[in-house]
Amino acid sequence: MSAGHSHTHQHGSHGHSHAPASFGRAFALGIGLNTAFVVVEALAGYLSGSMALIADAGHNLSDVLALLIAWGAAIMAKRPASARFTYGFKSSSILAALTNAGLLLVAIGAILIETLRRFIIPAAVEGKTMMIVAGIGVIINTATALLFMRGRKHDLNIRGAFLHMAADALVSLGVVVAGLLILLTGQVWIDPVTGLVIVAVIAWSTWSLLKDSVKMGLLAVPEGIDESEVRAYLTGLPGVEAVHDFHIWPMSTTETAFTAHLVMPGGYPGDAFLHDIAHELDHRFNIGHATIQVETLSNAGCVLENGETV
């Protein structure tokens, strides 16, 4: 790095975070309701001889696990930083989002296998029992999904929990409709066809979650932040000749970090200038953890520049 430069770290006082911590009650209530329903559904399936209900109970159990993972990540993200984990455990929310996307894929596979098996070997359907139990499932899963609706656009982890519950509600609704149609027509093929439609809808939502969580895992610029706009803002500042070592990455599913070197041959502009940059990055671009370094010698070069200037 060039001699005579000024190095500073500016961190926004807040990042407009919609952290999942505020969803603690939603997680607790969702886990409690769905655990109770798994027990009821498995028992009803056993007593009625309905493998469909038992299979759906297993699917719902995987979603209880998904909620536990998401809740655990929310708790971990609140833990303070340490000498070993200087960012704390904020990234656990990204790992949870990846895990929940994986669980949704497993659930899709399980439903698809059962659906294809029913095409090959049509099974007698306990119409009334299926409709009653699945109807209860629609109510419980929809209510749980609504608990997470508010935060699904701001936190990938909350979005994963929402998709799990919405998918469950959709599956249960499909079972209700299929049961009714089978009672009215006696056509058992309606059950597996409904299952294929449900799989397609869940897969569409899961792909979006998986894609976004993988991007976060690879430290891509978070959705909603235009990298070129941030660059343009910095290069347009008075006294800035060039910008390099420019990085924007997710610290968690709700917080964003940023680093940049500003080449300012006119000299160090003062702490107020850097404070204003941090404030603008926070409020205009939702970047709450910014580190800005000022270099005052434009011809000395920087070991981190690697030819990247704007």
Sine and cosine of phi, psi and omega as CSV:
sin_phi,cos_phi,sin_psi,cos_psi,sin_omega,cos_omega
0.00,0.00,0.46,-0.89,-0.07,-1.00
-0.95,0.32,0.46,-0.89,-0.01,-1.00
-0.97,0.25,0.42,-0.91,0.10,-1.00
0.97,0.24,0.21,0.98,-0.01,-1.00
-1.00,0.00,0.21,-0.98,0.01,-1.00
-0.93,-0.38,0.68,-0.73,-0.04,-1.00
-0.87,-0.50,0.80,-0.60,-0.01,-1.00
-0.60,-0.80,0.45,-0.89,0.08,-1.00
-0.88,-0.48,0.85,-0.52,0.04,-1.00
-0.89,-0.46,0.81,-0.59,0.01,-1.00
-0.87,-0.50,0.77,-0.64,0.03,-1.00
-0.89,0.46,0.53,-0.85,-0.03,-1.00
-0.95,0.31,-0.35,0.94,0.07,-1.00
-0.38,-0.92,0.30,-0.96,-0.06,-1.00
-0.79,-0.61,0.42,0.91,-0.05,-1.00
0.78,0.62,0.64,0.77,-0.09,-1.00
-0.96,0.28,0.72,-0.69,0.12,-0.99
-0.96,-0.27,0.84,0.55,-0.13,-0.99
-0.88,0.48,0.56,-0.83,-0.04,-1.00
-0.94,0.35,-0.03,1.00,0.01,-1.00
-0.85,0.53,-0.59,0.81,-0.03,-1.00
-0.95,0.31,-0.10,0.99,-0.01,-1.00
-0.98,-0.19,0.31,0.95,-0.01,-1.00
-0.84,0.54,-0.70,0.71,0.02,-1.00
-0.91,0.41,-0.62,0.79,0.02,-1.00
-0.89,0.46,-0.69,0.72,0.04,-1.00
-0.88,0.47,-0.74,0.68,-0.03,-1.00
-0.88,0.48,-0.72,0.69,-0.01,-1.00
-0.92,0.40,-0.69,0.73,0.00,-1.00
-0.89,0.46,-0.68,0.73,0.01,-1.00
-0.91,0.42,-0.68,0.73,0.00,-1.00
-0.89,0.46,-0.75,0.66,-0.02,-1.00
-0.89,0.46,-0.71,0.71,-0.07,-1.00
-0.96,0.28,-0.52,0.85,0.08,-1.00
-0.91,0.41,-0.69,0.73,0.04,-1.00
-0.88,0.47,-0.66,0.76,-0.02,-1.00
-0.93,0.37,-0.60,0.80,0.05,-1.00
-0.85,0.53,-0.70,0.72,0.01,-1.00
-0.89,0.46,-0.73,0.69,-0.01,-1.00
-0.89,0.45,-0.71,0.71,-0.05,-1.00
-0.92,0.39,-0.68,0.74,0.02,-1.00
-0.90,0.44,-0.65,0.76,0.01,-1.00
-0.91,0.41,-0.68,0.73,0.02,-1.00
-0.90,0.44,-0.63,0.77,0.03,-1.00
-0.91,0.42,-0.64,0.77,0.01,-1.00
-0.92,0.40,-0.71,0.70,-0.04,-1.00
-0.94,0.35,-0.54,0.84,-0.03,-1.00
-1.00,-0.05,-0.14,0.99,-0.03,-1.00
0.97,0.25,0.30,0.95,-0.06,-1.00
-1.00,-0.01,0.94,-0.33,0.05,-1.00
-0.93,0.37,-0.46,0.89,0.01,-1.00
-0.89,0.47,-0.69,0.72,0.01,-1.00
-0.93,0.38,-0.64,0.77,0.02,-1.00
-0.91,0.42,-0.66,0.75,0.02,-1.00
-0.90,0.43,-0.66,0.76,0.01,-1.00
-0.93,0.38,-0.53,0.85,0.06,-1.00
-0.89,0.45,-0.63,0.77,0.06,-1.00
-0.90,0.43,-0.63,0.78,0.05,-1.00
-0.90,0.44,-0.69,0.72,0.03,-1.00
-0.90,0.43,-0.55,0.84,0.03,-1.00
-0.90,0.44,-0.61,0.79,0.04,-1.00
-0.90,0.43,-0.52,0.86,0.02,-1.00
-0.96,0.26,-0.51,0.86,0.12,-0.99
-0.89,0.46,-0.66,0.75,0.05,-1.00
-0.89,0.46,-0.65,0.76,0.02,-1.00
-0.89,0.46,-0.66,0.75,0.04,-1.00
-0.90,0.43,-0.64,0.76,0.03,-1.00
-0.89,0.47,-0.66,0.75,0.02,-1.00
-0.90,0.44,-0.72,0.69,-0.01,-1.00
-0.89,0.45,-0.67,0.74,0.01,-1.00
-0.91,0.41,-0.68,0.73,0.03,-1.00
-0.87,0.50,-0.64,0.76,0.03,-1.00
-0.91,0.41,-0.61,0.79,0.03,-1.00
-0.89,0.45,-0.63,0.77,0.03,-1.00
-0.94,0.35,-0.69,0.72,0.01,-1.00
-0.88,0.48,-0.61,0.79,-0.05,-1.00
-0.90,0.43,-0.38,0.93,-0.01,-1.00
-1.00,0.09,-0.18,0.98,-0.02,-1.00
-0.93,0.38,0.60,-0.80,-0.06,-1.00
-0.95,0.32,0.32,-0.95,0.04,-1.00
-0.93,0.36,0.38,-0.93,0.01,-1.00
-0.69,-0.72,0.04,-1.00,0.00,-1.00
-0.89,0.45,-0.51,0.86,0.00,-1.00
-1.00,0.05,-0.68,0.73,-0.01,-1.00
-0.93,-0.37,1.00,0.09,-0.14,-0.99
-0.94,0.35,-0.30,0.95,0.12,-0.99
-0.99,-0.14,0.12,0.99,-0.11,-0.99
0.96,0.29,-0.53,-0.85,-0.02,-1.00
-0.89,-0.46,0.55,0.84,-0.03,-1.00
-0.87,0.49,-0.58,0.82,-0.05,-1.00
-0.93,0.37,-0.19,0.98,0.04,-1.00
-0.88,0.48,-0.44,0.90,0.03,-1.00
-0.93,0.38,-0.53,0.85,0.06,-1.00
-0.94,0.34,-0.68,0.73,0.05,-1.00
-0.87,0.49,-0.63,0.78,0.01,-1.00
-0.91,0.42,-0.65,0.76,0.02,-1.00
-0.89,0.45,-0.66,0.75,0.06,-1.00
-0.89,0.46,-0.69,0.72,0.00,-1.00
-0.89,0.45,-0.68,0.74,-0.01,-1.00
-0.93,0.37,-0.56,0.83,0.10,-1.00
-0.90,0.44,-0.64,0.77,0.05,-1.00
-0.90,0.44,-0.66,0.75,0.03,-1.00
-0.90,0.44,-0.61,0.79,0.05,-1.00
-0.89,0.45,-0.62,0.78,0.05,-1.00
-0.90,0.44,-0.65,0.76,0.05,-1.00
-0.89,0.45,-0.69,0.73,0.01,-1.00
-0.88,0.47,-0.66,0.75,0.04,-1.00
-0.87,0.49,-0.70,0.71,0.02,-1.00
-0.87,0.49,-0.68,0.73,-0.01,-1.00
-0.90,0.43,-0.69,0.72,0.00,-1.00
-0.91,0.41,-0.66,0.75,-0.02,-1.00
-0.90,0.44,-0.68,0.73,0.02,-1.00
-0.88,0.47,-0.71,0.71,0.01,-1.00
-0.90,0.43,-0.62,0.78,0.00,-1.00
-0.91,0.42,-0.73,0.69,0.02,-1.00
-0.90,0.43,-0.59,0.81,0.03,-1.00
-0.89,0.46,-0.59,0.81,-0.02,-1.00
-0.96,0.28,-0.42,0.91,0.13,-0.99
-0.91,0.41,-0.67,0.75,-0.05,-1.00
-0.97,0.25,-0.70,0.71,-0.02,-1.00
-0.84,-0.54,1.00,0.02,0.00,-1.00
-0.84,0.54,0.70,-0.71,-0.04,-1.00
-0.92,-0.40,0.56,-0.83,0.09,-1.00
-0.91,0.41,0.69,-0.72,-0.09,-1.00
-0.94,-0.34,0.78,-0.63,0.08,-1.00
-0.99,0.16,0.99,0.16,-0.15,-0.99
-0.79,0.61,-0.83,0.56,-0.09,-1.00
-0.91,0.42,-0.72,0.70,0.00,-1.00
-0.88,0.48,-0.69,0.73,0.01,-1.00
-0.87,0.50,-0.70,0.71,-0.06,-1.00
-0.90,0.43,-0.66,0.75,-0.04,-1.00
-0.92,0.38,-0.78,0.63,-0.04,-1.00
-0.92,0.39,-0.69,0.73,0.01,-1.00
-0.91,0.41,-0.55,0.83,0.06,-1.00
-0.88,0.47,-0.65,0.76,0.09,-1.00
-0.88,0.47,-0.63,0.77,0.02,-1.00
-0.89,0.46,-0.63,0.77,0.04,-1.00
-0.85,0.52,-0.72,0.69,-0.03,-1.00
-0.90,0.44,-0.76,0.65,-0.05,-1.00
-0.91,0.42,-0.73,0.68,-0.05,-1.00
-0.94,0.35,-0.59,0.80,0.06,-1.00
-0.91,0.41,-0.69,0.73,0.02,-1.00
-0.88,0.48,-0.66,0.75,0.01,-1.00
-0.92,0.38,-0.66,0.75,0.03,-1.00
-0.87,0.49,-0.64,0.77,-0.01,-1.00
-0.89,0.45,-0.47,0.88,0.03,-1.00
-0.89,0.45,-0.49,0.87,-0.06,-1.00
-0.97,-0.25,0.00,1.00,-0.06,-1.00
-0.88,0.48,-0.63,0.77,-0.08,-1.00
-0.87,0.49,-0.58,0.81,-0.10,-1.00
-0.98,-0.21,0.06,1.00,-0.15,-0.99
-0.93,0.37,-0.42,0.91,-0.03,-1.00
-1.00,0.06,-0.23,0.97,-0.09,-1.00
-0.95,-0.32,-0.29,0.96,-0.08,-1.00
-0.63,-0.78,0.87,-0.49,-0.04,-1.00
-0.89,0.47,-0.53,0.85,0.00,-1.00
-0.92,0.39,-0.69,0.73,0.06,-1.00
-0.91,0.42,-0.61,0.79,0.03,-1.00
-0.88,0.47,-0.62,0.78,0.05,-1.00
-0.88,0.47,-0.70,0.72,0.03,-1.00
-0.89,0.46,-0.67,0.74,0.02,-1.00
-0.88,0.48,-0.70,0.71,-0.02,-1.00
-0.91,0.42,-0.62,0.79,0.05,-1.00
-0.86,0.51,-0.75,0.66,-0.05,-1.00
-0.94,0.33,-0.62,0.78,0.04,-1.00
-0.91,0.42,-0.63,0.78,0.04,-1.00
-0.90,0.44,-0.67,0.74,0.04,-1.00
-0.88,0.47,-0.68,0.74,0.01,-1.00
-0.89,0.46,-0.63,0.78,0.01,-1.00
-0.92,0.40,-0.68,0.73,0.05,-1.00
-0.87,0.49,-0.73,0.69,-0.01,-1.00
-0.89,0.45,-0.64,0.77,0.04,-1.00
-0.90,0.44,-0.65,0.76,0.05,-1.00
-0.88,0.48,-0.63,0.78,0.03,-1.00
-0.91,0.42,-0.65,0.76,0.03,-1.00
-0.88,0.47,-0.76,0.65,-0.01,-1.00
-0.89,0.45,-0.70,0.71,0.01,-1.00
-0.88,0.47,-0.68,0.73,0.02,-1.00
-0.87,0.48,-0.66,0.75,0.00,-1.00
-0.91,0.41,-0.72,0.69,-0.02,-1.00
-0.90,0.43,-0.60,0.80,0.02,-1.00
-0.92,0.38,-0.63,0.78,0.05,-1.00
-0.89,0.46,-0.60,0.80,-0.04,-1.00
-0.98,0.19,-0.56,0.83,-0.11,-0.99
-0.93,-0.37,-0.42,0.91,-0.05,-1.00
0.98,0.20,0.12,0.99,-0.02,-1.00
-1.00,0.01,0.94,-0.33,-0.08,-1.00
-0.97,0.26,-0.30,0.95,0.00,-1.00
-0.92,0.40,-0.28,0.96,0.00,-1.00
-0.88,0.48,-0.58,0.82,-0.04,-1.00
-0.88,0.48,-0.81,0.58,0.00,-1.00
-0.93,0.38,-0.53,0.85,0.04,-1.00
-0.90,0.43,-0.67,0.74,0.06,-1.00
-0.87,0.49,-0.64,0.77,0.03,-1.00
-0.87,0.49,-0.64,0.77,0.02,-1.00
-0.91,0.42,-0.65,0.76,0.03,-1.00
-0.89,0.45,-0.68,0.73,0.01,-1.00
-0.89,0.47,-0.69,0.72,0.01,-1.00
-0.86,0.51,-0.68,0.73,-0.02,-1.00
-0.89,0.46,-0.68,0.74,-0.02,-1.00
-0.92,0.39,-0.70,0.71,0.00,-1.00
-0.90,0.44,-0.65,0.76,-0.02,-1.00
-0.88,0.47,-0.61,0.79,0.01,-1.00
-0.88,0.47,-0.71,0.71,0.01,-1.00
-0.94,0.33,-0.61,0.79,-0.03,-1.00
-0.91,0.42,-0.62,0.78,0.00,-1.00
-0.86,0.51,-0.67,0.75,0.02,-1.00
-0.89,0.45,-0.71,0.71,0.02,-1.00
-0.90,0.44,-0.69,0.72,-0.02,-1.00
-0.90,0.44,-0.71,0.71,-0.02,-1.00
-0.87,0.49,-0.73,0.69,-0.03,-1.00
-0.93,0.37,-0.62,0.79,-0.01,-1.00
-0.94,0.34,-0.59,0.81,0.06,-1.00
-0.91,0.41,-0.66,0.75,0.05,-1.00
-0.85,0.52,-0.70,0.72,0.03,-1.00
-0.90,0.44,-0.65,0.76,0.02,-1.00
-0.88,0.47,-0.48,0.88,0.02,-1.00
-1.00,-0.05,0.19,0.98,0.07,-1.00
0.88,0.47,0.60,0.80,0.08,-1.00
-0.95,0.33,0.38,-0.93,0.07,-1.00
-0.86,0.51,0.81,-0.59,-0.06,-1.00
-0.86,0.52,0.49,-0.87,0.07,-1.00
-0.86,0.51,0.60,-0.80,0.02,-1.00
1.00,-0.06,-0.14,0.99,0.05,-1.00
-0.92,-0.40,0.85,-0.53,0.01,-1.00
-1.00,-0.05,0.94,-0.33,-0.06,-1.00
-0.85,0.53,-0.65,0.76,-0.03,-1.00
-0.92,0.39,-0.55,0.84,0.03,-1.00
-0.93,0.37,-0.63,0.78,0.03,-1.00
-0.91,0.42,-0.69,0.72,0.04,-1.00
-0.86,0.51,-0.72,0.69,-0.04,-1.00
-0.88,0.47,-0.62,0.78,0.02,-1.00
-0.88,0.47,-0.72,0.69,-0.04,-1.00
-0.93,0.37,-0.69,0.72,-0.03,-1.00
-0.94,0.35,-0.36,0.93,0.01,-1.00
-1.00,0.08,-0.07,1.00,0.00,-1.00
-0.94,0.34,0.58,-0.81,0.00,-1.00
-0.88,0.47,0.74,-0.67,0.05,-1.00
1.00,0.00,-0.15,0.99,-0.03,-1.00
-1.00,0.03,0.89,-0.46,0.01,-1.00
-1.00,0.03,-0.59,0.81,-0.02,-1.00
-0.38,-0.92,0.32,-0.95,0.05,-1.00
-0.76,-0.65,0.73,-0.68,0.10,-0.99
-0.54,-0.84,-0.05,-1.00,-0.15,-0.99
0.73,0.69,0.78,0.63,-0.12,-0.99
-0.99,-0.13,0.90,-0.44,-0.04,-1.00
-0.64,-0.77,0.69,-0.72,0.11,-0.99
-0.78,-0.63,0.81,-0.59,-0.03,-1.00
-0.50,-0.86,0.40,-0.92,0.01,-1.00
-0.99,0.15,0.79,-0.62,0.13,-0.99
-0.99,0.14,-0.50,0.87,0.02,-1.00
-0.42,-0.91,-0.17,-0.99,0.02,-1.00
-0.97,0.25,-0.09,1.00,-0.02,-1.00
-0.78,-0.63,-0.25,0.97,-0.10,-1.00
-0.87,-0.49,0.60,-0.80,-0.07,-1.00
-0.84,-0.54,0.65,-0.76,0.03,-1.00
-0.93,-0.38,0.36,-0.93,-0.10,-1.00
-0.45,-0.89,0.63,-0.78,0.14,-0.99
-0.70,-0.72,0.52,-0.86,0.08,-1.00
-0.30,-0.95,0.52,-0.85,0.13,-0.99
-0.96,-0.28,0.79,-0.61,0.04,-1.00
-0.96,-0.29,0.84,-0.54,0.06,-1.00
-1.00,0.03,0.91,-0.42,-0.06,-1.00
-0.75,-0.66,1.00,0.07,-0.06,-1.00
-0.86,0.51,-0.39,0.92,-0.02,-1.00
-0.96,0.29,-0.12,0.99,0.04,-1.00
0.92,-0.40,0.22,-0.97,-0.02,-1.00
-0.89,0.45,0.81,-0.58,-0.13,-0.99
-0.99,0.15,-0.17,0.98,-0.01,-1.00
0.97,-0.24,0.36,-0.93,-0.07,-1.00
-0.91,0.42,-0.55,0.83,-0.03,-1.00
-0.88,0.47,-0.61,0.79,0.02,-1.00
-0.88,0.47,-0.72,0.70,-0.01,-1.00
-0.94,0.35,-0.58,0.81,0.05,-1.00
-0.89,0.45,-0.65,0.76,0.02,-1.00
-0.90,0.43,-0.62,0.78,0.04,-1.00
-0.89,0.46,-0.74,0.67,0.00,-1.00
-0.86,0.50,-0.66,0.75,0.01,-1.00
-0.90,0.45,-0.67,0.74,-0.02,-1.00
-0.93,0.37,-0.67,0.74,0.04,-1.00
-0.87,0.49,-0.62,0.79,0.00,-1.00
-0.92,0.38,-0.80,0.60,-0.14,-0.99
-0.99,0.14,-0.50,0.87,-0.04,-1.00
-1.00,-0.02,-0.58,0.82,-0.08,-1.00
-0.88,-0.47,0.00,1.00,-0.01,-1.00
0.87,0.49,0.60,0.80,0.09,-1.00
-0.97,-0.25,0.96,-0.28,-0.14,-0.99
-1.00,-0.07,-0.19,0.98,-0.03,-1.00
-0.78,-0.63,1.00,0.01,-0.08,-1.00
-0.94,-0.35,0.68,-0.73,0.09,-1.00
-0.83,-0.56,0.89,-0.46,-0.05,-1.00
-0.90,-0.44,0.77,-0.64,0.09,-1.00
-0.90,-0.45,0.72,-0.69,0.00,-1.00
-0.97,-0.23,0.76,-0.66,0.09,-1.00
-0.89,-0.45,0.79,-0.62,-0.11,-0.99
-0.99,-0.14,-0.16,0.99,0.00,-1.00
-0.94,-0.35,0.96,-0.27,-0.11,-0.99
-0.96,0.28,-0.38,0.93,-0.08,-1.00
-0.98,-0.20,0.09,1.00,-0.05,-1.00
-1.00,0.01,-0.34,0.94,0.00,-1.00
0.98,0.19,0.23,-0.97,-0.01,-1.00
-0.66,-0.76,0.67,-0.74,-0.04,-1.00
-0.90,0.43,-0.32,0.95,0.00,-1.00
-0.99,-0.13,0.00,1.00,-0.13,-0.99
-0.95,0.32,-0.73,0.68,0.04,-1.00
0.81,0.58,0.52,0.85,0.04,-1.00
0.98,0.20,0.04,1.00,-0.05,-1.00
-1.00,-0.05,0.97,-0.26,0.10,-1.00
-0.69,-0.72,0.41,-0.91,0.08,-1.00
-0.73,-0.69,0.00,0.00,0.00,0.00
